[in-house]
Structures are given as structure tokens and as C-alpha cells.
Amino acid sequence: MCFNAGKIDRIIRVVAGLGLIAYGIITVNMLVAAIGAIPLLTGLIGFCPFYPIFKMNTGCKK
């Protein structure tokens, strides 16, 4: 299966997502924590739903 998020892109998304979730938990702001779940999940899955809209692909090349 070909994912549209590359290795470095995925690492950045996971780190950013974990950072937002940690910040949201520390400041008791669950909205920030919920927003942090989005980049975390897209980083773990390797697929960004916005990339096909903008015709972007940092993952596998065809």
C-alpha cells in the first residue's frame, strides 16, 4: 500500500501531535488536546486526507 505521507513528514506529525496533546492536558484545555490527536493519527496512519486535494505526496513516488 502506498501512503501519501513520507517518513520525515510522519515523524513531524507524531511529535507535533504528542506536543499538542501534552500541552492541552497540562493546561487543562481539551480542545487543544483534541486538535493534537489529528496530526498524531495522520502521522501514525501515514495518510493525510488533505494531500490528495492539493495534489501533494511526500510518501511513495509513482
MMTF fields as JSON, N, C-alpha, C and O atoms, coordinates in Angstrom:
{
  "mmtfVersion": "1.0.0",
  "mmtfProducer": "UNKNOWN",
  "numBonds": 247,
  "numAtoms": 248,
  "numGroups": 62,
  "numChains": 1,
  "numModels": 1,
  "chainsPerModel": [1],
  "groupsPerChain": [62],
  "chainIdList": ["A"],
  "bondAtomList": [4, 2, 8, 6, 12, 10, 16, 14, 20, 18, 24, 22, 28, 26, 32, 30, 36, 34, 40, 38, 44, 42, 48, 46, 52, 50, 56, 54, 60, 58, 64, 62, 68, 66, 72, 70, 76, 74, 80, 78, 84, 82, 88, 86, 92, 90, 96, 94, 100, 98, 104, 102, 108, 106, 112, 110, 116, 114, 120, 118, 124, 122, 128, 126, 132, 130, 136, 134, 140, 138, 144, 142, 148, 146, 152, 150, 156, 154, 160, 158, 164, 162, 168, 166, 172, 170, 176, 174, 180, 178, 184, 182, 188, 186, 192, 190, 196, 194, 200, 198, 204, 202, 208, 206, 212, 210, 216, 214, 220, 218, 224, 222, 228, 226, 232, 230, 236, 234, 240, 238, 244, 242],
  "bondOrderList": [1, 1, 1, 1, 1, 1, 1, 1, 1, 1, 1, 1, 1, 1, 1, 1, 1, 1, 1, 1, 1, 1, 1, 1, 1, 1, 1, 1, 1, 1, 1, 1, 1, 1, 1, 1, 1, 1, 1, 1, 1, 1, 1, 1, 1, 1, 1, 1, 1, 1, 1, 1, 1, 1, 1, 1, 1, 1, 1, 1, 1],
  "groupList": [{"groupName": "MET", "atomNameList": ["N", "CA", "C", "O"], "elementList": ["N", "C", "C", "O"], "formalChargeList": [0, 0, 0, 0], "bondAtomList": [1, 0, 2, 1, 3, 2], "bondOrderList": [1, 1, 2], "singleLetterCode": "M", "chemCompType": "L-PEPTIDE LINKING"}, {"groupName": "CYS", "atomNameList": ["N", "CA", "C", "O"], "elementList": ["N", "C", "C", "O"], "formalChargeList": [0, 0, 0, 0], "bondAtomList": [1, 0, 2, 1, 3, 2], "bondOrderList": [1, 1, 2], "singleLetterCode": "C", "chemCompType": "L-PEPTIDE LINKING"}, {"groupName": "PHE", "atomNameList": ["N", "CA", "C", "O"], "elementList": ["N", "C", "C", "O"], "formalChargeList": [0, 0, 0, 0], "bondAtomList": [1, 0, 2, 1, 3, 2], "bondOrderList": [1, 1, 2], "singleLetterCode": "F", "chemCompType": "L-PEPTIDE LINKING"}, {"groupName": "ASN", "atomNameList": ["N", "CA", "C", "O"], "elementList": ["N", "C", "C", "O"], "formalChargeList": [0, 0, 0, 0], "bondAtomList": [1, 0, 2, 1, 3, 2], "bondOrderList": [1, 1, 2], "singleLetterCode": "N", "chemCompType": "L-PEPTIDE LINKING"}, {"groupName": "ALA", "atomNameList": ["N", "CA", "C", "O"], "elementList": ["N", "C", "C", "O"], "formalChargeList": [0, 0, 0, 0], "bondAtomList": [1, 0, 2, 1, 3, 2], "bondOrderList": [1, 1, 2], "singleLetterCode": "A", "chemCompType": "L-PEPTIDE LINKING"}, {"groupName": "GLY", "atomNameList": ["N", "CA", "C", "O"], "elementList": ["N", "C", "C", "O"], "formalChargeList": [0, 0, 0, 0], "bondAtomList": [1, 0, 2, 1, 3, 2], "bondOrderList": [1, 1, 2], "singleLetterCode": "G", "chemCompType": "PEPTIDE LINKING"}, {"groupName": "LYS", "atomNameList": ["N", "CA", "C", "O"], "elementList": ["N", "C", "C", "O"], "formalChargeList": [0, 0, 0, 0], "bondAtomList": [1, 0, 2, 1, 3, 2], "bondOrderList": [1, 1, 2], "singleLetterCode": "K", "chemCompType": "L-PEPTIDE LINKING"}, {"groupName": "ILE", "atomNameList": ["N", "CA", "C", "O"], "elementList": ["N", "C", "C", "O"], "formalChargeList": [0, 0, 0, 0], "bondAtomList": [1, 0, 2, 1, 3, 2], "bondOrderList": [1, 1, 2], "singleLetterCode": "I", "chemCompType": "L-PEPTIDE LINKING"}, {"groupName": "ASP", "atomNameList": ["N", "CA", "C", "O"], "elementList": ["N", "C", "C", "O"], "formalChargeList": [0, 0, 0, 0], "bondAtomList": [1, 0, 2, 1, 3, 2], "bondOrderList": [1, 1, 2], "singleLetterCode": "D", "chemCompType": "L-PEPTIDE LINKING"}, {"groupName": "ARG", "atomNameList": ["N", "CA", "C", "O"], "elementList": ["N", "C", "C", "O"], "formalChargeList": [0, 0, 0, 0], "bondAtomList": [1, 0, 2, 1, 3, 2], "bondOrderList": [1, 1, 2], "singleLetterCode": "R", "chemCompType": "L-PEPTIDE LINKING"}, {"groupName": "VAL", "atomNameList": ["N", "CA", "C", "O"], "elementList": ["N", "C", "C", "O"], "formalChargeList": [0, 0, 0, 0], "bondAtomList": [1, 0, 2, 1, 3, 2], "bondOrderList": [1, 1, 2], "singleLetterCode": "V", "chemCompType": "L-PEPTIDE LINKING"}, {"groupName": "LEU", "atomNameList": ["N", "CA", "C", "O"], "elementList": ["N", "C", "C", "O"], "formalChargeList": [0, 0, 0, 0], "bondAtomList": [1, 0, 2, 1, 3, 2], "bondOrderList": [1, 1, 2], "singleLetterCode": "L", "chemCompType": "L-PEPTIDE LINKING"}, {"groupName": "TYR", "atomNameList": ["N", "CA", "C", "O"], "elementList": ["N", "C", "C", "O"], "formalChargeList": [0, 0, 0, 0], "bondAtomList": [1, 0, 2, 1, 3, 2], "bondOrderList": [1, 1, 2], "singleLetterCode": "Y", "chemCompType": "L-PEPTIDE LINKING"}, {"groupName": "THR", "atomNameList": ["N", "CA", "C", "O"], "elementList": ["N", "C", "C", "O"], "formalChargeList": [0, 0, 0, 0], "bondAtomList": [1, 0, 2, 1, 3, 2], "bondOrderList": [1, 1, 2], "singleLetterCode": "T", "chemCompType": "L-PEPTIDE LINKING"}, {"groupName": "PRO", "atomNameList": ["N", "CA", "C", "O"], "elementList": ["N", "C", "C", "O"], "formalChargeList": [0, 0, 0, 0], "bondAtomList": [1, 0, 2, 1, 3, 2], "bondOrderList": [1, 1, 2], "singleLetterCode": "P", "chemCompType": "L-PEPTIDE LINKING"}],
  "groupTypeList": [0, 1, 2, 3, 4, 5, 6, 7, 8, 9, 7, 7, 9, 10, 10, 4, 5, 11, 5, 11, 7, 4, 12, 5, 7, 7, 13, 10, 3, 0, 11, 10, 4, 4, 7, 5, 4, 7, 14, 11, 11, 13, 5, 11, 7, 5, 2, 1, 14, 2, 12, 14, 7, 2, 6, 0, 3, 13, 5, 1, 6, 6],
  "groupIdList": [1, 2, 3, 4, 5, 6, 7, 8, 9, 10, 11, 12, 13, 14, 15, 16, 17, 18, 19, 20, 21, 22, 23, 24, 25, 26, 27, 28, 29, 30, 31, 32, 33, 34, 35, 36, 37, 38, 39, 40, 41, 42, 43, 44, 45, 46, 47, 48, 49, 50, 51, 52, 53, 54, 55, 56, 57, 58, 59, 60, 61, 62],
  "secStructList": [7, 7, 7, 1, 1, 7, 2, 2, 2, 2, 2, 2, 2, 2, 2, 2, 2, 2, 2, 2, 2, 2, 2, 2, 2, 2, 6, 6, 7, 2, 2, 2, 2, 2, 2, 2, 2, 2, 2, 2, 2, 2, 2, 2, 2, 6, 7, 7, 6, 6, 6, 6, 6, 6, 6, 7, 7, 1, 1, 7, 7, 7],
  "xCoordList": [0.841, 0.0, 0.883, 1.91, 0.495, 1.268, 0.621, -0.537, 1.387, 0.906, 1.33, 2.339, 0.583, 0.929, 1.743, 2.056, 2.093, 2.933, 4.262, 4.294, 5.347, 6.678, 7.164, 6.481, 8.352, 8.899, 9.11, 8.672, 9.774, 10.039, 8.729, 8.546, 7.836, 6.528, 5.774, 5.16, 5.822, 5.125, 5.731, 5.003, 7.065, 7.736, 7.354, 7.055, 7.365, 6.993, 5.555, 5.258, 4.666, 3.257, 3.061, 2.292, 3.752, 3.616, 4.151, 3.507, 5.321, 5.902, 5.007, 4.766, 4.513, 3.631, 2.328, 1.843, 1.772, 0.536, 0.714, -0.123, 1.8, 2.066, 2.314, 1.896, 3.001, 3.237, 1.947, 1.758, 1.063, -0.222, -1.082, -1.751, -1.061, -1.842, -1.289, -2.055, 0.028, 0.637, 0.333, -0.012, 0.458, 0.15, -1.317, -1.633, -2.202, -3.624, -3.944, -4.801, -3.271, -3.517, -2.948, -3.586, -1.747, -1.119, -1.933, -2.105, -2.432, -3.198, -4.692, -5.476, -5.089, -6.482, -7.333, -8.426, -6.818, -7.527, -7.745, -6.892, -8.878, -9.142, -9.335, -9.185, -9.661, -9.778, -8.413, -8.309, -7.372, -6.024, -5.593, -4.97, -5.918, -5.575, -6.296, -5.713, -7.554, -8.31, -7.734, -7.662, -7.33, -6.71, -5.379, -5.007, -4.657, -3.392, -3.562, -2.625, -4.739, -4.991, -5.009, -4.731, -5.331, -5.408, -4.04, -3.896, -3.014, -1.707, -1.109, -0.375, -1.419, -0.924, -1.479, -0.727, -2.768, -3.381, -2.922, -2.65, -2.833, -2.391, -0.925, -0.513, -0.137, 1.256, 1.383, 2.23, 0.571, 0.625, 0.088, 0.624, -0.956, -1.555, -0.72, -0.592, -0.154, 0.641, -0.174, 0.306, -1.383, -2.254, -2.858, -3.445, -2.714, -3.317, -4.452, -4.213, -5.677, -6.798, -6.737, -7.43, -5.932, -5.827, -4.81, -4.879, -3.877, -2.86, -3.439, -2.995, -4.398, -4.959, -5.684, -5.7, -6.277, -6.98, -5.998, -6.289, -4.824, -3.801, -2.775, -1.763, -3.039, -2.163, -0.725, 0.245, -0.622, 0.682, 0.927, -0.015, 2.203, 2.572, 4.019, 4.938, 4.218, 5.583, 5.99, 7.111, 5.091, 5.366, 5.96, 6.905, 5.417, 5.973, 5.779, 4.783, 6.728, 6.664, 6.216, 6.621, 5.4, 4.874, 5.758, 5.472],
  "yCoordList": [-1.18, 0.0, 1.24, 1.276, 2.229, 3.462, 4.549, 4.914, 5.052, 6.127, 7.463, 7.532, 8.524, 9.817, 10.692, 11.831, 10.193, 10.932, 10.202, 9.008, 10.914, 10.33, 10.138, 10.503, 9.561, 9.213, 10.444, 10.467, 11.465, 12.67, 13.405, 13.925, 13.45, 14.073, 13.388, 14.054, 12.076, 11.319, 11.578, 11.72, 11.64, 11.887, 13.27, 13.427, 14.266, 15.627, 15.67, 16.328, 14.976, 14.957, 14.289, 14.776, 13.178, 12.474, 13.337, 13.45, 13.947, 14.788, 15.994, 16.336, 16.64, 17.794, 17.397, 18.111, 16.272, 15.799, 15.485, 15.857, 14.801, 14.491, 15.766, 15.874, 16.734, 18.006, 18.758, 19.294, 18.797, 19.474, 18.762, 19.407, 17.447, 16.696, 16.942, 17.155, 16.915, 17.169, 18.586, 18.789, 19.559, 20.943, 21.093, 21.782, 20.455, 20.525, 19.893, 20.392, 18.804, 18.152, 18.991, 19.139, 19.542, 20.348, 21.606, 21.975, 22.264, 23.495, 23.236, 24.183, 21.997, 21.572, 22.206, 22.713, 22.167, 22.661, 21.465, 21.144, 20.828, 19.608, 19.87, 18.948, 21.092, 21.411, 21.295, 20.74, 21.815, 21.714, 20.253, 19.824, 19.493, 18.072, 17.325, 16.45, 17.667, 17.015, 17.389, 16.545, 18.633, 19.054, 18.341, 18.03, 18.077, 17.353, 15.913, 15.305, 15.369, 13.991, 13.852, 12.776, 14.927, 14.865, 14.619, 13.667, 15.449, 15.141, 13.84, 13.16, 13.492, 12.228, 11.049, 10.152, 11.042, 9.942, 9.901, 8.825, 11.063, 11.057, 10.639, 10.04, 10.957, 10.519, 9.026, 8.38, 8.477, 7.042, 6.233, 5.174, 6.726, 6.02, 6.201, 5.272, 7.396, 7.668, 8.214, 8.257, 8.626, 9.165, 10.476, 10.539, 11.516, 12.809, 13.04, 13.026, 13.25, 13.413, 14.702, 14.813, 15.682, 16.936, 16.864, 17.663, 15.937, 15.845, 15.569, 16.204, 14.664, 14.456, 15.694, 15.919, 16.486, 17.686, 18.669, 19.283, 18.81, 19.733, 19.059, 19.661, 17.798, 17.019, 16.941, 17.098, 16.695, 16.566, 15.11, 14.341, 14.732, 13.379, 13.408, 13.605, 13.212, 13.147, 11.7, 11.43, 10.781, 9.358, 8.725, 9.257, 7.594, 6.848, 7.591, 8.284, 7.431, 8.076, 7.055, 5.894, 7.472, 6.559, 6.532, 5.818],
  "zCoordList": [0.0, 0.0, 0.0, 0.678, -0.74, -0.858, 0.006, -0.195, 0.961, 1.821, 1.234, 0.531, 1.506, 0.93, 1.876, 1.531, 3.054, 3.994, 4.126, 4.426, 3.902, 3.96, 5.391, 6.348, 5.519, 6.825, 7.701, 8.851, 7.17, 7.962, 8.259, 9.36, 7.301, 7.484, 8.62, 9.453, 8.651, 9.693, 11.065, 12.048, 11.141, 12.422, 12.951, 14.135, 12.069, 12.486, 12.976, 13.973, 12.287, 12.694, 14.052, 14.88, 14.281, 15.558, 16.695, 17.738, 16.509, 17.555, 17.831, 18.988, 16.772, 16.946, 17.635, 18.513, 17.242, 17.864, 19.337, 20.16, 19.676, 21.084, 21.886, 23.038, 21.266, 21.945, 22.225, 23.317, 21.242, 21.441, 22.484, 23.291, 22.462, 23.449, 24.85, 25.79, 24.995, 26.307, 26.783, 27.947, 25.892, 26.255, 26.652, 27.622, 25.908, 26.236, 27.572, 28.301, 27.909, 29.197, 30.335, 31.377, 30.142, 31.193, 31.484, 32.645, 30.444, 30.633, 30.807, 30.879, 30.874, 31.006, 29.899, 30.152, 28.692, 27.52, 26.586, 25.759, 26.73, 25.975, 24.489, 23.686, 24.099, 22.683, 22.004, 20.91, 22.645, 22.096, 22.044, 21.073, 23.074, 23.086, 21.963, 21.324, 21.726, 20.653, 19.288, 18.395, 19.121, 17.866, 17.674, 16.543, 18.753, 18.675, 18.235, 17.717, 18.434, 18.01, 16.491, 15.962, 15.795, 14.327, 13.699, 12.931, 13.996, 13.4, 13.925, 13.208, 15.168, 15.71, 14.912, 14.531, 14.661, 13.921, 12.47, 11.938, 11.823, 10.427, 10.326, 9.332, 11.359, 11.364, 11.585, 10.968, 12.438, 12.697, 11.525, 11.199, 10.899, 9.769, 8.501, 7.704, 8.313, 7.119, 5.97, 4.837, 6.236, 5.188, 5.665, 6.745, 4.866, 5.148, 4.154, 2.946, 4.628, 3.697, 2.887, 1.876, 3.297, 2.552, 1.421, 0.488, 1.479, 0.436, -0.95, -1.907, -1.118, -2.466, -3.01, -4.221, -2.131, -2.568, -3.199, -4.226, -2.564, -3.056, -3.949, -4.309, -4.31, -5.179, -4.641, -5.383, -3.337, -2.677, -2.333, -2.139, -2.258, -1.875, -1.393, -2.187, -0.098, 0.429, 0.671, 1.102, 0.399, 0.601, -0.629, -1.213, -1.028, -2.152, -3.466, -3.672, -4.32, -5.631, -6.666, -6.611, -7.588, -8.61, -9.811, -10.773]
}
